[in-house]
Amino acid sequence: MTTQDIFQTLKDTLVEQFELDPAAITPDARLNEDLDLDSIDAVDMIIKLQELTGCKVSPEDFKKVRTVGDVERVIRDLISNKPAPTP
């Protein structure tokens, strides 16, 4: 999955889950200040990320998340560190 694929999936998810304006979702958009997402929304986002990646997202992964780009980085890290399935 490319960085562009991750961003597009994240953008689609934010629009669908939180009814956000797609034009407002940029890598630099701040989750709280620009997109008006609160801590409850963050929990919902973590659950959705777990579904999308198939990986457990720890609260530690999200402590430094402030922007859409930060969320994209967390997803990329989760996907790249995911162990390969065993046959």
C-alpha positions as CSV (number, residue, x, y, z in Angstrom):
1,M,0.0,0.0,0.0
2,T,1.5,3.3,-1.1
3,T,1.5,6.5,1.0
4,Q,-1.1,7.9,-1.5
5,D,-3.3,4.8,-1.0
6,I,-3.1,5.2,2.8
7,F,-4.0,8.9,2.7
8,Q,-6.9,8.2,0.3
9,T,-8.2,5.4,2.5
10,L,-7.8,7.6,5.6
11,K,-9.6,10.5,3.9
12,D,-12.5,8.3,2.8
13,T,-12.8,6.9,6.3
14,L,-12.8,10.4,7.9
15,V,-15.5,11.6,5.5
16,E,-17.6,8.5,6.0
17,Q,-17.2,8.1,9.8
18,F,-17.2,11.8,10.8
19,E,-19.1,13.5,7.9
20,L,-16.1,15.8,7.2
21,D,-15.7,17.9,4.2
22,P,-13.2,16.1,1.9
23,A,-11.6,19.4,1.0
24,A,-10.7,20.0,4.6
25,I,-8.7,16.8,4.9
26,T,-5.1,17.5,4.1
27,P,-1.9,16.0,5.6
28,D,-1.5,19.2,7.6
29,A,-5.1,19.4,8.9
30,R,-5.1,19.3,12.7
31,L,-7.5,16.7,14.0
32,N,-8.9,18.8,16.9
33,E,-8.5,22.4,15.7
34,D,-9.2,22.1,12.0
35,L,-11.4,19.0,11.8
36,D,-13.1,19.4,15.2
37,L,-12.5,15.8,16.3
38,D,-12.5,15.2,20.0
39,S,-11.2,12.4,22.2
40,I,-14.3,10.3,21.7
41,D,-13.8,10.6,17.9
42,A,-10.1,9.6,18.4
43,V,-11.2,6.4,20.1
44,D,-13.6,5.7,17.2
45,M,-10.7,6.4,14.8
46,I,-8.4,3.9,16.6
47,I,-11.1,1.2,16.3
48,K,-11.5,1.9,12.6
49,L,-7.7,1.9,12.1
50,Q,-7.5,-1.5,13.8
51,E,-10.2,-2.8,11.4
52,L,-8.3,-1.3,8.4
53,T,-4.9,-2.5,9.3
54,G,-5.7,-5.8,11.1
55,C,-3.2,-4.5,13.8
56,K,-3.8,-3.5,17.4
57,V,-3.3,0.2,17.8
58,S,-2.0,1.1,21.2
59,P,-2.8,4.4,22.9
60,E,1.0,5.0,22.8
61,D,0.8,5.0,19.0
62,F,-1.6,7.9,19.2
63,K,-0.1,10.1,21.9
64,K,1.8,12.3,19.5
65,V,-0.9,12.3,16.8
66,R,-2.0,15.9,16.0
67,T,-2.6,15.9,12.2
68,V,-4.0,13.8,9.5
69,G,-0.4,13.3,8.4
70,D,0.5,11.9,11.8
71,V,-2.4,9.4,11.5
72,E,-1.1,8.4,8.1
73,R,2.3,7.8,9.6
74,V,0.9,5.6,12.3
75,I,-1.0,3.5,9.7
76,R,2.1,3.2,7.5
77,D,4.2,2.1,10.5
78,L,1.6,-0.5,11.6
79,I,1.3,-1.9,8.1
80,S,5.1,-2.1,7.6
81,N,5.7,-3.7,11.0
82,K,2.9,-6.2,10.6
83,P,4.2,-9.7,10.7
84,A,3.7,-11.8,7.5
85,P,0.9,-14.4,7.9
86,T,2.2,-17.9,8.5
87,P,1.1,-20.6,6.1
